[in-house]
Amino acid sequence: MTPILVAIACLLIVTFCYASVCAGSPFGTCRKCHGFGFATTTDRKGRPKRGKQCRRCKGHGKRIRIGRWLYNRAANTYRAGTR
């Protein structure tokens, strides 16, 4: 096989795997707060304590995956166009 066909096959496998992850688990952990929903700070003794609520995920600790966001946009556009 030629290297181009191998590269295309690898890209297709990665794409299908990511699509299955987006379908099975559309939400991932927030990258800013690491899924806690708040920032962790330390008190004067160095012990961790709860900080402010995360602004990116609004305290939920979850975010929508990029692939799922794109799918939702495409589905909404298709739905709006076929009315």
N, CA, C and O atoms as a MOPAC input file, in Angstrom:
PM7 MOZYME 1SCF
protein

 N      0.83300 1    -1.18800 1     0.00000 1
 C      0.00000 1     0.00000 1     0.00000 1
 C      0.87200 1     1.24300 1     0.00000 1
 O      1.99700 1     1.24400 1     0.50000 1
 N      0.33200 1     2.27100 1    -0.56100 1
 C      1.09000 1     3.51800 1    -0.59900 1
 C      0.90500 1     4.27200 1     0.71500 1
 O     -0.09200 1     4.07100 1     1.40800 1
 N      1.84500 1     5.12500 1     1.05900 1
 C      1.74700 1     5.87200 1     2.31700 1
 C      0.53400 1     6.80600 1     2.37400 1
 O      0.02100 1     7.10100 1     3.45300 1
 N      0.09100 1     7.26000 1     1.22400 1
 C     -1.07300 1     8.16100 1     1.21100 1
 C     -2.32600 1     7.41400 1     1.64400 1
 O     -3.13300 1     7.93700 1     2.41200 1
 N     -2.48700 1     6.19700 1     1.15200 1
 C     -3.65700 1     5.40400 1     1.53800 1
 C     -3.62300 1     5.05400 1     3.02200 1
 O     -4.66400 1     5.02800 1     3.68000 1
 N     -2.44600 1     4.78800 1     3.54300 1
 C     -2.31600 1     4.48400 1     4.96900 1
 C     -2.67700 1     5.71200 1     5.79900 1
 O     -3.35400 1     5.59200 1     6.82000 1
 N     -2.23000 1     6.89000 1     5.37100 1
 C     -2.54300 1     8.12300 1     6.09000 1
 C     -4.03900 1     8.41100 1     6.05800 1
 O     -4.61600 1     8.82200 1     7.06500 1
 N     -4.66300 1     8.19800 1     4.91300 1
 C     -6.11300 1     8.42100 1     4.79500 1
 C     -6.86600 1     7.44000 1     5.68600 1
 O     -7.83400 1     7.81800 1     6.34700 1
 N     -6.43100 1     6.18800 1     5.70800 1
 C     -7.08700 1     5.18600 1     6.55700 1
 C     -6.94900 1     5.55400 1     8.02700 1
 O     -7.90500 1     5.41000 1     8.79000 1
 N     -5.77700 1     6.02700 1     8.43800 1
 C     -5.57600 1     6.43600 1     9.83700 1
 C     -6.45500 1     7.61800 1    10.19900 1
 O     -7.03700 1     7.65400 1    11.28300 1
 N     -6.55500 1     8.58800 1     9.29500 1
 C     -7.41200 1     9.75000 1     9.55300 1
 C     -8.88500 1     9.35300 1     9.65800 1
 O     -9.61200 1     9.88900 1    10.49400 1
 N     -9.32000 1     8.43200 1     8.82800 1
 C    -10.70800 1     7.96400 1     8.91000 1
 C    -10.97600 1     7.24700 1    10.22900 1
 O    -12.03700 1     7.42200 1    10.82800 1
 N    -10.03100 1     6.45200 1    10.67700 1
 C    -10.19600 1     5.73800 1    11.95000 1
 C    -10.28200 1     6.72700 1    13.10900 1
 O    -11.13400 1     6.58700 1    13.98600 1
 N     -9.40300 1     7.72200 1    13.11400 1
 C     -9.41500 1     8.72800 1    14.17700 1
 C    -10.72000 1     9.52100 1    14.14700 1
 O    -11.29500 1     9.81300 1    15.19600 1
 N    -11.18400 1     9.86600 1    12.95400 1
 C    -12.43100 1    10.62400 1    12.82400 1
 C    -13.61800 1     9.82300 1    13.34400 1
 O    -14.45000 1    10.36000 1    14.07600 1
 N    -13.70900 1     8.55800 1    12.97900 1
 C    -14.81900 1     7.73300 1    13.45000 1
 C    -14.75700 1     7.50500 1    14.95400 1
 O    -15.79300 1     7.45500 1    15.61700 1
 N    -13.56000 1     7.36600 1    15.49100 1
 C    -13.43100 1     7.20300 1    16.94400 1
 C    -13.88400 1     8.45600 1    17.67800 1
 O    -14.59200 1     8.36600 1    18.68100 1
 N    -13.47700 1     9.63500 1    17.18300 1
 C    -13.88500 1    10.88000 1    17.82500 1
 C    -15.39200 1    11.09700 1    17.69800 1
 O    -16.02800 1    11.58800 1    18.63100 1
 N    -15.96300 1    10.73700 1    16.55200 1
 C    -17.41200 1    10.85900 1    16.37900 1
 C    -18.15500 1     9.94300 1    17.34800 1
 O    -19.20300 1    10.32400 1    17.87100 1
 N    -17.63600 1     8.75500 1    17.59200 1
 C    -18.29600 1     7.86000 1    18.54200 1
 C    -18.15900 1     8.37900 1    19.97200 1
 O    -19.08000 1     8.21400 1    20.77200 1
 N    -17.03300 1     9.00100 1    20.30700 1
 C    -16.87700 1     9.60100 1    21.63400 1
 C    -17.86200 1    10.75200 1    21.80500 1
 O    -18.48600 1    10.88300 1    22.85800 1
 N    -18.00700 1    11.58900 1    20.77400 1
 C    -18.94100 1    12.71700 1    20.85400 1
 C    -20.38600 1    12.24200 1    20.96100 1
 O    -21.19600 1    12.87100 1    21.64200 1
 N    -20.71700 1    11.13500 1    20.29200 1
 C    -22.07600 1    10.60400 1    20.37200 1
 C    -22.33600 1     9.95200 1    21.72000 1
 O    -23.42300 1    10.09300 1    22.28000 1
 N    -21.35400 1     9.24600 1    22.24000 1
 C    -21.53900 1     8.53300 1    23.50100 1
 C    -21.43600 1     9.42700 1    24.72300 1
 O    -22.17700 1     9.24700 1    25.68900 1
 N    -20.53500 1    10.37900 1    24.69100 1
 C    -20.32500 1    11.28400 1    25.82100 1
 C    -20.15200 1    12.70100 1    25.29300 1
 O    -19.02200 1    13.13900 1    25.07700 1
 N    -21.25000 1    13.43100 1    25.08100 1
 C    -21.14000 1    14.74900 1    24.45600 1
 C    -20.49800 1    15.81500 1    25.34900 1
 O    -20.09800 1    16.86800 1    24.85300 1
 N    -20.39500 1    15.56500 1    26.62700 1
 C    -19.80800 1    16.54900 1    27.53000 1
 C    -18.49800 1    16.03200 1    28.09900 1
 O    -18.39500 1    14.86800 1    28.48900 1
 N    -17.50000 1    16.90100 1    28.14500 1
 C    -16.21400 1    16.57700 1    28.74100 1
 C    -15.98700 1    17.49300 1    29.93000 1
 O    -16.79100 1    18.38800 1    30.18800 1
 N    -14.89800 1    17.27600 1    30.65500 1
 C    -14.61300 1    18.13500 1    31.80200 1
 C    -14.10600 1    19.48800 1    31.33300 1
 O    -13.45800 1    19.60000 1    30.29300 1
 N    -14.40800 1    20.49500 1    32.10800 1
 C    -13.97900 1    21.85400 1    31.80300 1
 C    -12.45700 1    21.92700 1    31.89700 1
 O    -11.86300 1    21.40400 1    32.83900 1
 N    -11.82600 1    22.58000 1    30.91400 1
 C    -10.37100 1    22.65200 1    30.89400 1
 C     -9.82800 1    23.70100 1    31.84700 1
 O     -8.66200 1    23.64400 1    32.24000 1
 N    -10.65000 1    24.64300 1    32.21400 1
 C    -10.16600 1    25.71300 1    33.09000 1
 C    -10.17300 1    25.28800 1    34.55700 1
 O     -9.20300 1    25.52800 1    35.27600 1
 N    -11.25500 1    24.66100 1    35.00300 1
 C    -11.36600 1    24.27600 1    36.41900 1
 C    -11.12000 1    22.78400 1    36.63800 1
 O    -11.19700 1    22.30500 1    37.77000 1
 N    -10.82300 1    22.04600 1    35.56400 1
 C    -10.55500 1    20.60300 1    35.62500 1
 C    -11.72800 1    19.81300 1    36.19800 1
 O    -11.52800 1    18.78800 1    36.84800 1
 N    -12.95200 1    20.28600 1    35.95900 1
 C    -14.14600 1    19.56100 1    36.36500 1
 C    -14.63100 1    19.85000 1    37.76800 1
 O    -15.64200 1    19.29100 1    38.19100 1
 N    -13.94000 1    20.70800 1    38.50500 1
 C    -14.38300 1    21.03100 1    39.86200 1
 C    -15.56900 1    21.99000 1    39.86900 1
 O    -16.44000 1    21.89200 1    40.73300 1
 N    -15.60900 1    22.91800 1    38.91200 1
 C    -16.66700 1    23.91900 1    38.88300 1
 C    -16.27200 1    25.19000 1    39.60600 1
 O    -17.03200 1    26.15800 1    39.63300 1
 N    -15.10200 1    25.18900 1    40.18200 1
 C    -14.60200 1    26.36900 1    40.88900 1
 C    -13.08800 1    26.36100 1    40.85800 1
 O    -12.46100 1    25.32900 1    40.62000 1
 N    -12.52300 1    27.50200 1    41.09600 1
 C    -11.06700 1    27.60300 1    41.16900 1
 C    -10.62500 1    27.21400 1    42.57300 1
 O    -11.29000 1    27.55300 1    43.55300 1
 N     -9.51900 1    26.51400 1    42.67200 1
 C     -9.01100 1    26.16300 1    43.99000 1
 C     -7.94500 1    27.17800 1    44.39300 1
 O     -7.04100 1    27.49300 1    43.61900 1
 N     -8.06700 1    27.67000 1    45.58700 1
 C     -7.08800 1    28.59300 1    46.14500 1
 C     -6.58000 1    28.00200 1    47.45700 1
 O     -7.05200 1    26.95400 1    47.90000 1
 N     -5.64200 1    28.66400 1    48.05600 1
 C     -5.13100 1    28.19500 1    49.33800 1
 C     -5.33200 1    29.27800 1    50.39200 1
 O     -5.31100 1    30.47300 1    50.09600 1
 N     -5.52800 1    28.82800 1    51.63400 1
 C     -5.63700 1    29.79100 1    52.72200 1
 C     -4.22900 1    30.17300 1    53.20000 1
 O     -3.23600 1    29.78500 1    52.58400 1
 N     -4.15000 1    30.91600 1    54.27200 1
 C     -2.83800 1    31.39900 1    54.72900 1
 C     -1.95100 1    30.28500 1    55.26100 1
 O     -0.73100 1    30.43700 1    55.32800 1
 N     -2.56100 1    29.16800 1    55.63700 1
 C     -1.77100 1    28.03300 1    56.12200 1
 C     -1.34800 1    27.09400 1    54.99100 1
 O     -0.63900 1    26.11700 1    55.23100 1
 N     -1.77600 1    27.38300 1    53.76900 1
 C     -1.39900 1    26.55400 1    52.62500 1
 C     -2.36100 1    25.43400 1    52.31500 1
 O     -2.09900 1    24.63100 1    51.41900 1
 N     -3.47500 1    25.35500 1    53.03500 1
 C     -4.46300 1    24.31300 1    52.78100 1
 C     -5.37000 1    24.74500 1    51.62800 1
 O     -5.72100 1    25.92100 1    51.52700 1
 N     -5.74600 1    23.81800 1    50.76900 1
 C     -6.62600 1    24.18500 1    49.65100 1
 C     -8.03100 1    24.50600 1    50.14300 1
 O     -8.54400 1    23.87600 1    51.06800 1
 N     -8.63300 1    25.48900 1    49.50900 1
 C    -10.01900 1    25.83200 1    49.81400 1
 C    -10.73000 1    26.20300 1    48.52400 1
 O    -10.10400 1    26.45600 1    47.49500 1
 N    -12.03700 1    26.22900 1    48.60500 1
 C    -12.85200 1    26.53200 1    47.43900 1
 C    -12.74100 1    28.00800 1    47.09000 1
 O    -12.82800 1    28.87600 1    47.95800 1
 N    -12.54500 1    28.27700 1    45.79500 1
 C    -12.44600 1    29.65100 1    45.32700 1
 C    -13.71400 1    30.08100 1    44.62100 1
 O    -14.80600 1    29.60200 1    44.92800 1
 N    -13.56000 1    30.98400 1    43.67500 1
 C    -14.70200 1    31.49300 1    42.92400 1
 C    -15.23700 1    30.45700 1    41.95300 1
 O    -14.53100 1    29.53200 1    41.55200 1
 N    -16.49800 1    30.62900 1    41.58300 1
 C    -17.14200 1    29.76200 1    40.61100 1
 C    -16.49900 1    29.98200 1    39.24100 1
 O    -16.17500 1    31.11300 1    38.87900 1
 N    -16.31800 1    28.90600 1    38.48800 1
 C    -15.69700 1    28.98200 1    37.16200 1
 C    -16.62100 1    29.73800 1    36.21200 1
 O    -17.81300 1    29.44400 1    36.12600 1
 N    -16.05900 1    30.71800 1    35.49900 1
 C    -16.87100 1    31.49800 1    34.57700 1
 C    -17.09200 1    30.77600 1    33.26100 1
 O    -18.09900 1    31.01400 1    32.59400 1
 N    -16.18000 1    29.90400 1    32.87300 1
 C    -16.29600 1    29.21800 1    31.58800 1
 C    -17.43800 1    28.20300 1    31.60500 1
 O    -18.23500 1    28.15100 1    30.66800 1
 N    -17.51900 1    27.39600 1    32.66400 1
 C    -18.55700 1    26.35700 1    32.72500 1
 C    -19.70300 1    26.73900 1    33.65300 1
 O    -20.64400 1    25.96200 1    33.81700 1
 N    -19.64300 1    27.90700 1    34.25700 1
 C    -20.67200 1    28.42500 1    35.15700 1
 C    -20.90100 1    27.49400 1    36.35200 1
 O    -22.02400 1    27.36400 1    36.83800 1
 N    -19.83600 1    26.85500 1    36.81700 1
 C    -19.91000 1    26.03100 1    38.01200 1
 C    -20.35700 1    24.60600 1    37.79200 1
 O    -20.47500 1    23.85200 1    38.75700 1
 N    -20.61100 1    24.20600 1    36.55000 1
 C    -21.05400 1    22.84300 1    36.28600 1
 C    -19.89900 1    21.86000 1    36.20000 1
 O    -20.06800 1    20.68300 1    36.51800 1
 N    -18.72900 1    22.32100 1    35.77600 1
 C    -17.58500 1    21.44000 1    35.63800 1
 C    -17.56600 1    20.67600 1    34.33000 1
 O    -16.65800 1    19.88100 1    34.09200 1
 N    -18.54800 1    20.90200 1    33.48200 1
 C    -18.63400 1    20.20000 1    32.20100 1
 C    -18.66000 1    21.20800 1    31.06100 1
 O    -19.08000 1    22.35200 1    31.23500 1
 N    -18.20600 1    20.76800 1    29.89800 1
 C    -18.26500 1    21.58000 1    28.68600 1
 C    -18.71500 1    20.68300 1    27.54700 1
 O    -18.55400 1    19.46400 1    27.60900 1
 N    -19.27300 1    21.27600 1    26.51600 1
 C    -19.69400 1    20.48400 1    25.36100 1
 C    -18.48500 1    20.29100 1    24.45700 1
 O    -17.71000 1    21.22400 1    24.24500 1
 N    -18.32000 1    19.09100 1    23.92500 1
 C    -17.18600 1    18.80300 1    23.05000 1
 C    -17.34200 1    19.53400 1    21.72100 1
 O    -18.46100 1    19.81400 1    21.29000 1
 N    -16.23500 1    19.84100 1    21.08100 1
 C    -16.24800 1    20.60500 1    19.83100 1
 C    -17.01100 1    19.86100 1    18.74400 1
 O    -17.79700 1    20.46400 1    18.01300 1
 N    -16.78600 1    18.56700 1    18.63300 1
 C    -17.48200 1    17.77300 1    17.61600 1
 C    -18.98700 1    17.75700 1    17.83400 1
 O    -19.75600 1    17.82900 1    16.87500 1
 N    -19.41200 1    17.66400 1    19.08800 1
 C    -20.84100 1    17.67400 1    19.38200 1
 C    -21.43500 1    19.04400 1    19.11600 1
 O    -22.56900 1    19.15000 1    18.65000 1
 N    -20.66600 1    20.11300 1    19.41300 1
 C    -21.13300 1    21.47300 1    19.15600 1
 C    -21.34100 1    21.68000 1    17.66200 1
 O    -22.33900 1    22.26900 1    17.24800 1
 N    -20.39300 1    21.19300 1    16.84500 1
 C    -20.52600 1    21.30300 1    15.39200 1
 C    -21.71800 1    20.50300 1    14.88600 1
 O    -22.45000 1    20.96900 1    14.01300 1
 N    -21.91900 1    19.30400 1    15.42500 1
 C    -23.07000 1    18.49000 1    15.02800 1
 C    -24.38100 1    19.19600 1    15.37600 1
 O    -25.30800 1    19.21500 1    14.56700 1
 N    -24.46100 1    19.77800 1    16.58000 1
 C    -25.67800 1    20.48000 1    16.97600 1
 C    -25.95800 1    21.66000 1    16.05700 1
 O    -27.10500 1    21.88800 1    15.67400 1
 N    -24.91600 1    22.41300 1    15.69900 1
 C    -25.08600 1    23.54200 1    14.77700 1
 C    -25.59000 1    23.08100 1    13.42100 1
 O    -26.51100 1    23.67900 1    12.86300 1
 N    -24.98800 1    22.01400 1    12.88100 1
 C    -25.40300 1    21.50400 1    11.57800 1
 C    -26.83800 1    20.97900 1    11.62400 1
 O    -27.61100 1    21.20400 1    10.69300 1
 N    -27.19500 1    20.28800 1    12.69500 1
 C    -28.55400 1    19.75700 1    12.81500 1
 C    -29.57000 1    20.88200 1    12.93600 1
 O    -30.65300 1    20.79400 1    12.35800 1
 N    -29.24600 1    21.93400 1    13.67200 1
 C    -30.16200 1    23.06500 1    13.80900 1
 C    -30.32800 1    23.79700 1    12.48600 1
 O    -31.43600 1    24.20700 1    12.14100 1
 N    -29.24100 1    23.96500 1    11.74200 1
 C    -29.31100 1    24.62000 1    10.43600 1
 C    -30.14300 1    23.78900 1     9.47100 1
 O    -30.96400 1    24.33700 1     8.73500 1
 N    -29.94600 1    22.48900 1     9.46400 1
 C    -30.72000 1    21.60500 1     8.58400 1
 C    -32.19900 1    21.65400 1     8.96500 1
 O    -33.06600 1    21.73400 1     8.09500 1
 N    -32.48300 1    21.60500 1    10.26700 1
 C    -33.86100 1    21.64200 1    10.74700 1
 C    -34.54200 1    22.95300 1    10.36700 1
 O    -35.70600 1    22.96200 1     9.96700 1
 N    -33.80400 1    24.07000 1    10.49600 1
 C    -34.38100 1    25.37000 1    10.16600 1
 C    -34.59500 1    25.52500 1     8.66600 1
 O    -35.50900 1    26.23300 1     8.24300 1
 N    -33.77100 1    24.87800 1     7.86300 1
 C    -33.89500 1    24.99400 1     6.41200 1
 C    -34.97500 1    24.12500 1     5.81800 1
 O    -35.41300 1    24.38100 1     4.69700 1
 N    -35.42300 1    23.10300 1     6.52900 1
 C    -36.43400 1    22.19300 1     5.97200 1
 C    -37.82300 1    22.46500 1     6.52200 1
 O    -38.72500 1    21.64700 1     6.33800 1
 N    -38.01300 1    23.56500 1     7.17600 1
 C    -39.34600 1    23.87500 1     7.72700 1
 C    -40.26100 1    24.40300 1     6.66300 1
 O    -41.41800 1    24.71600 1     6.94300 1

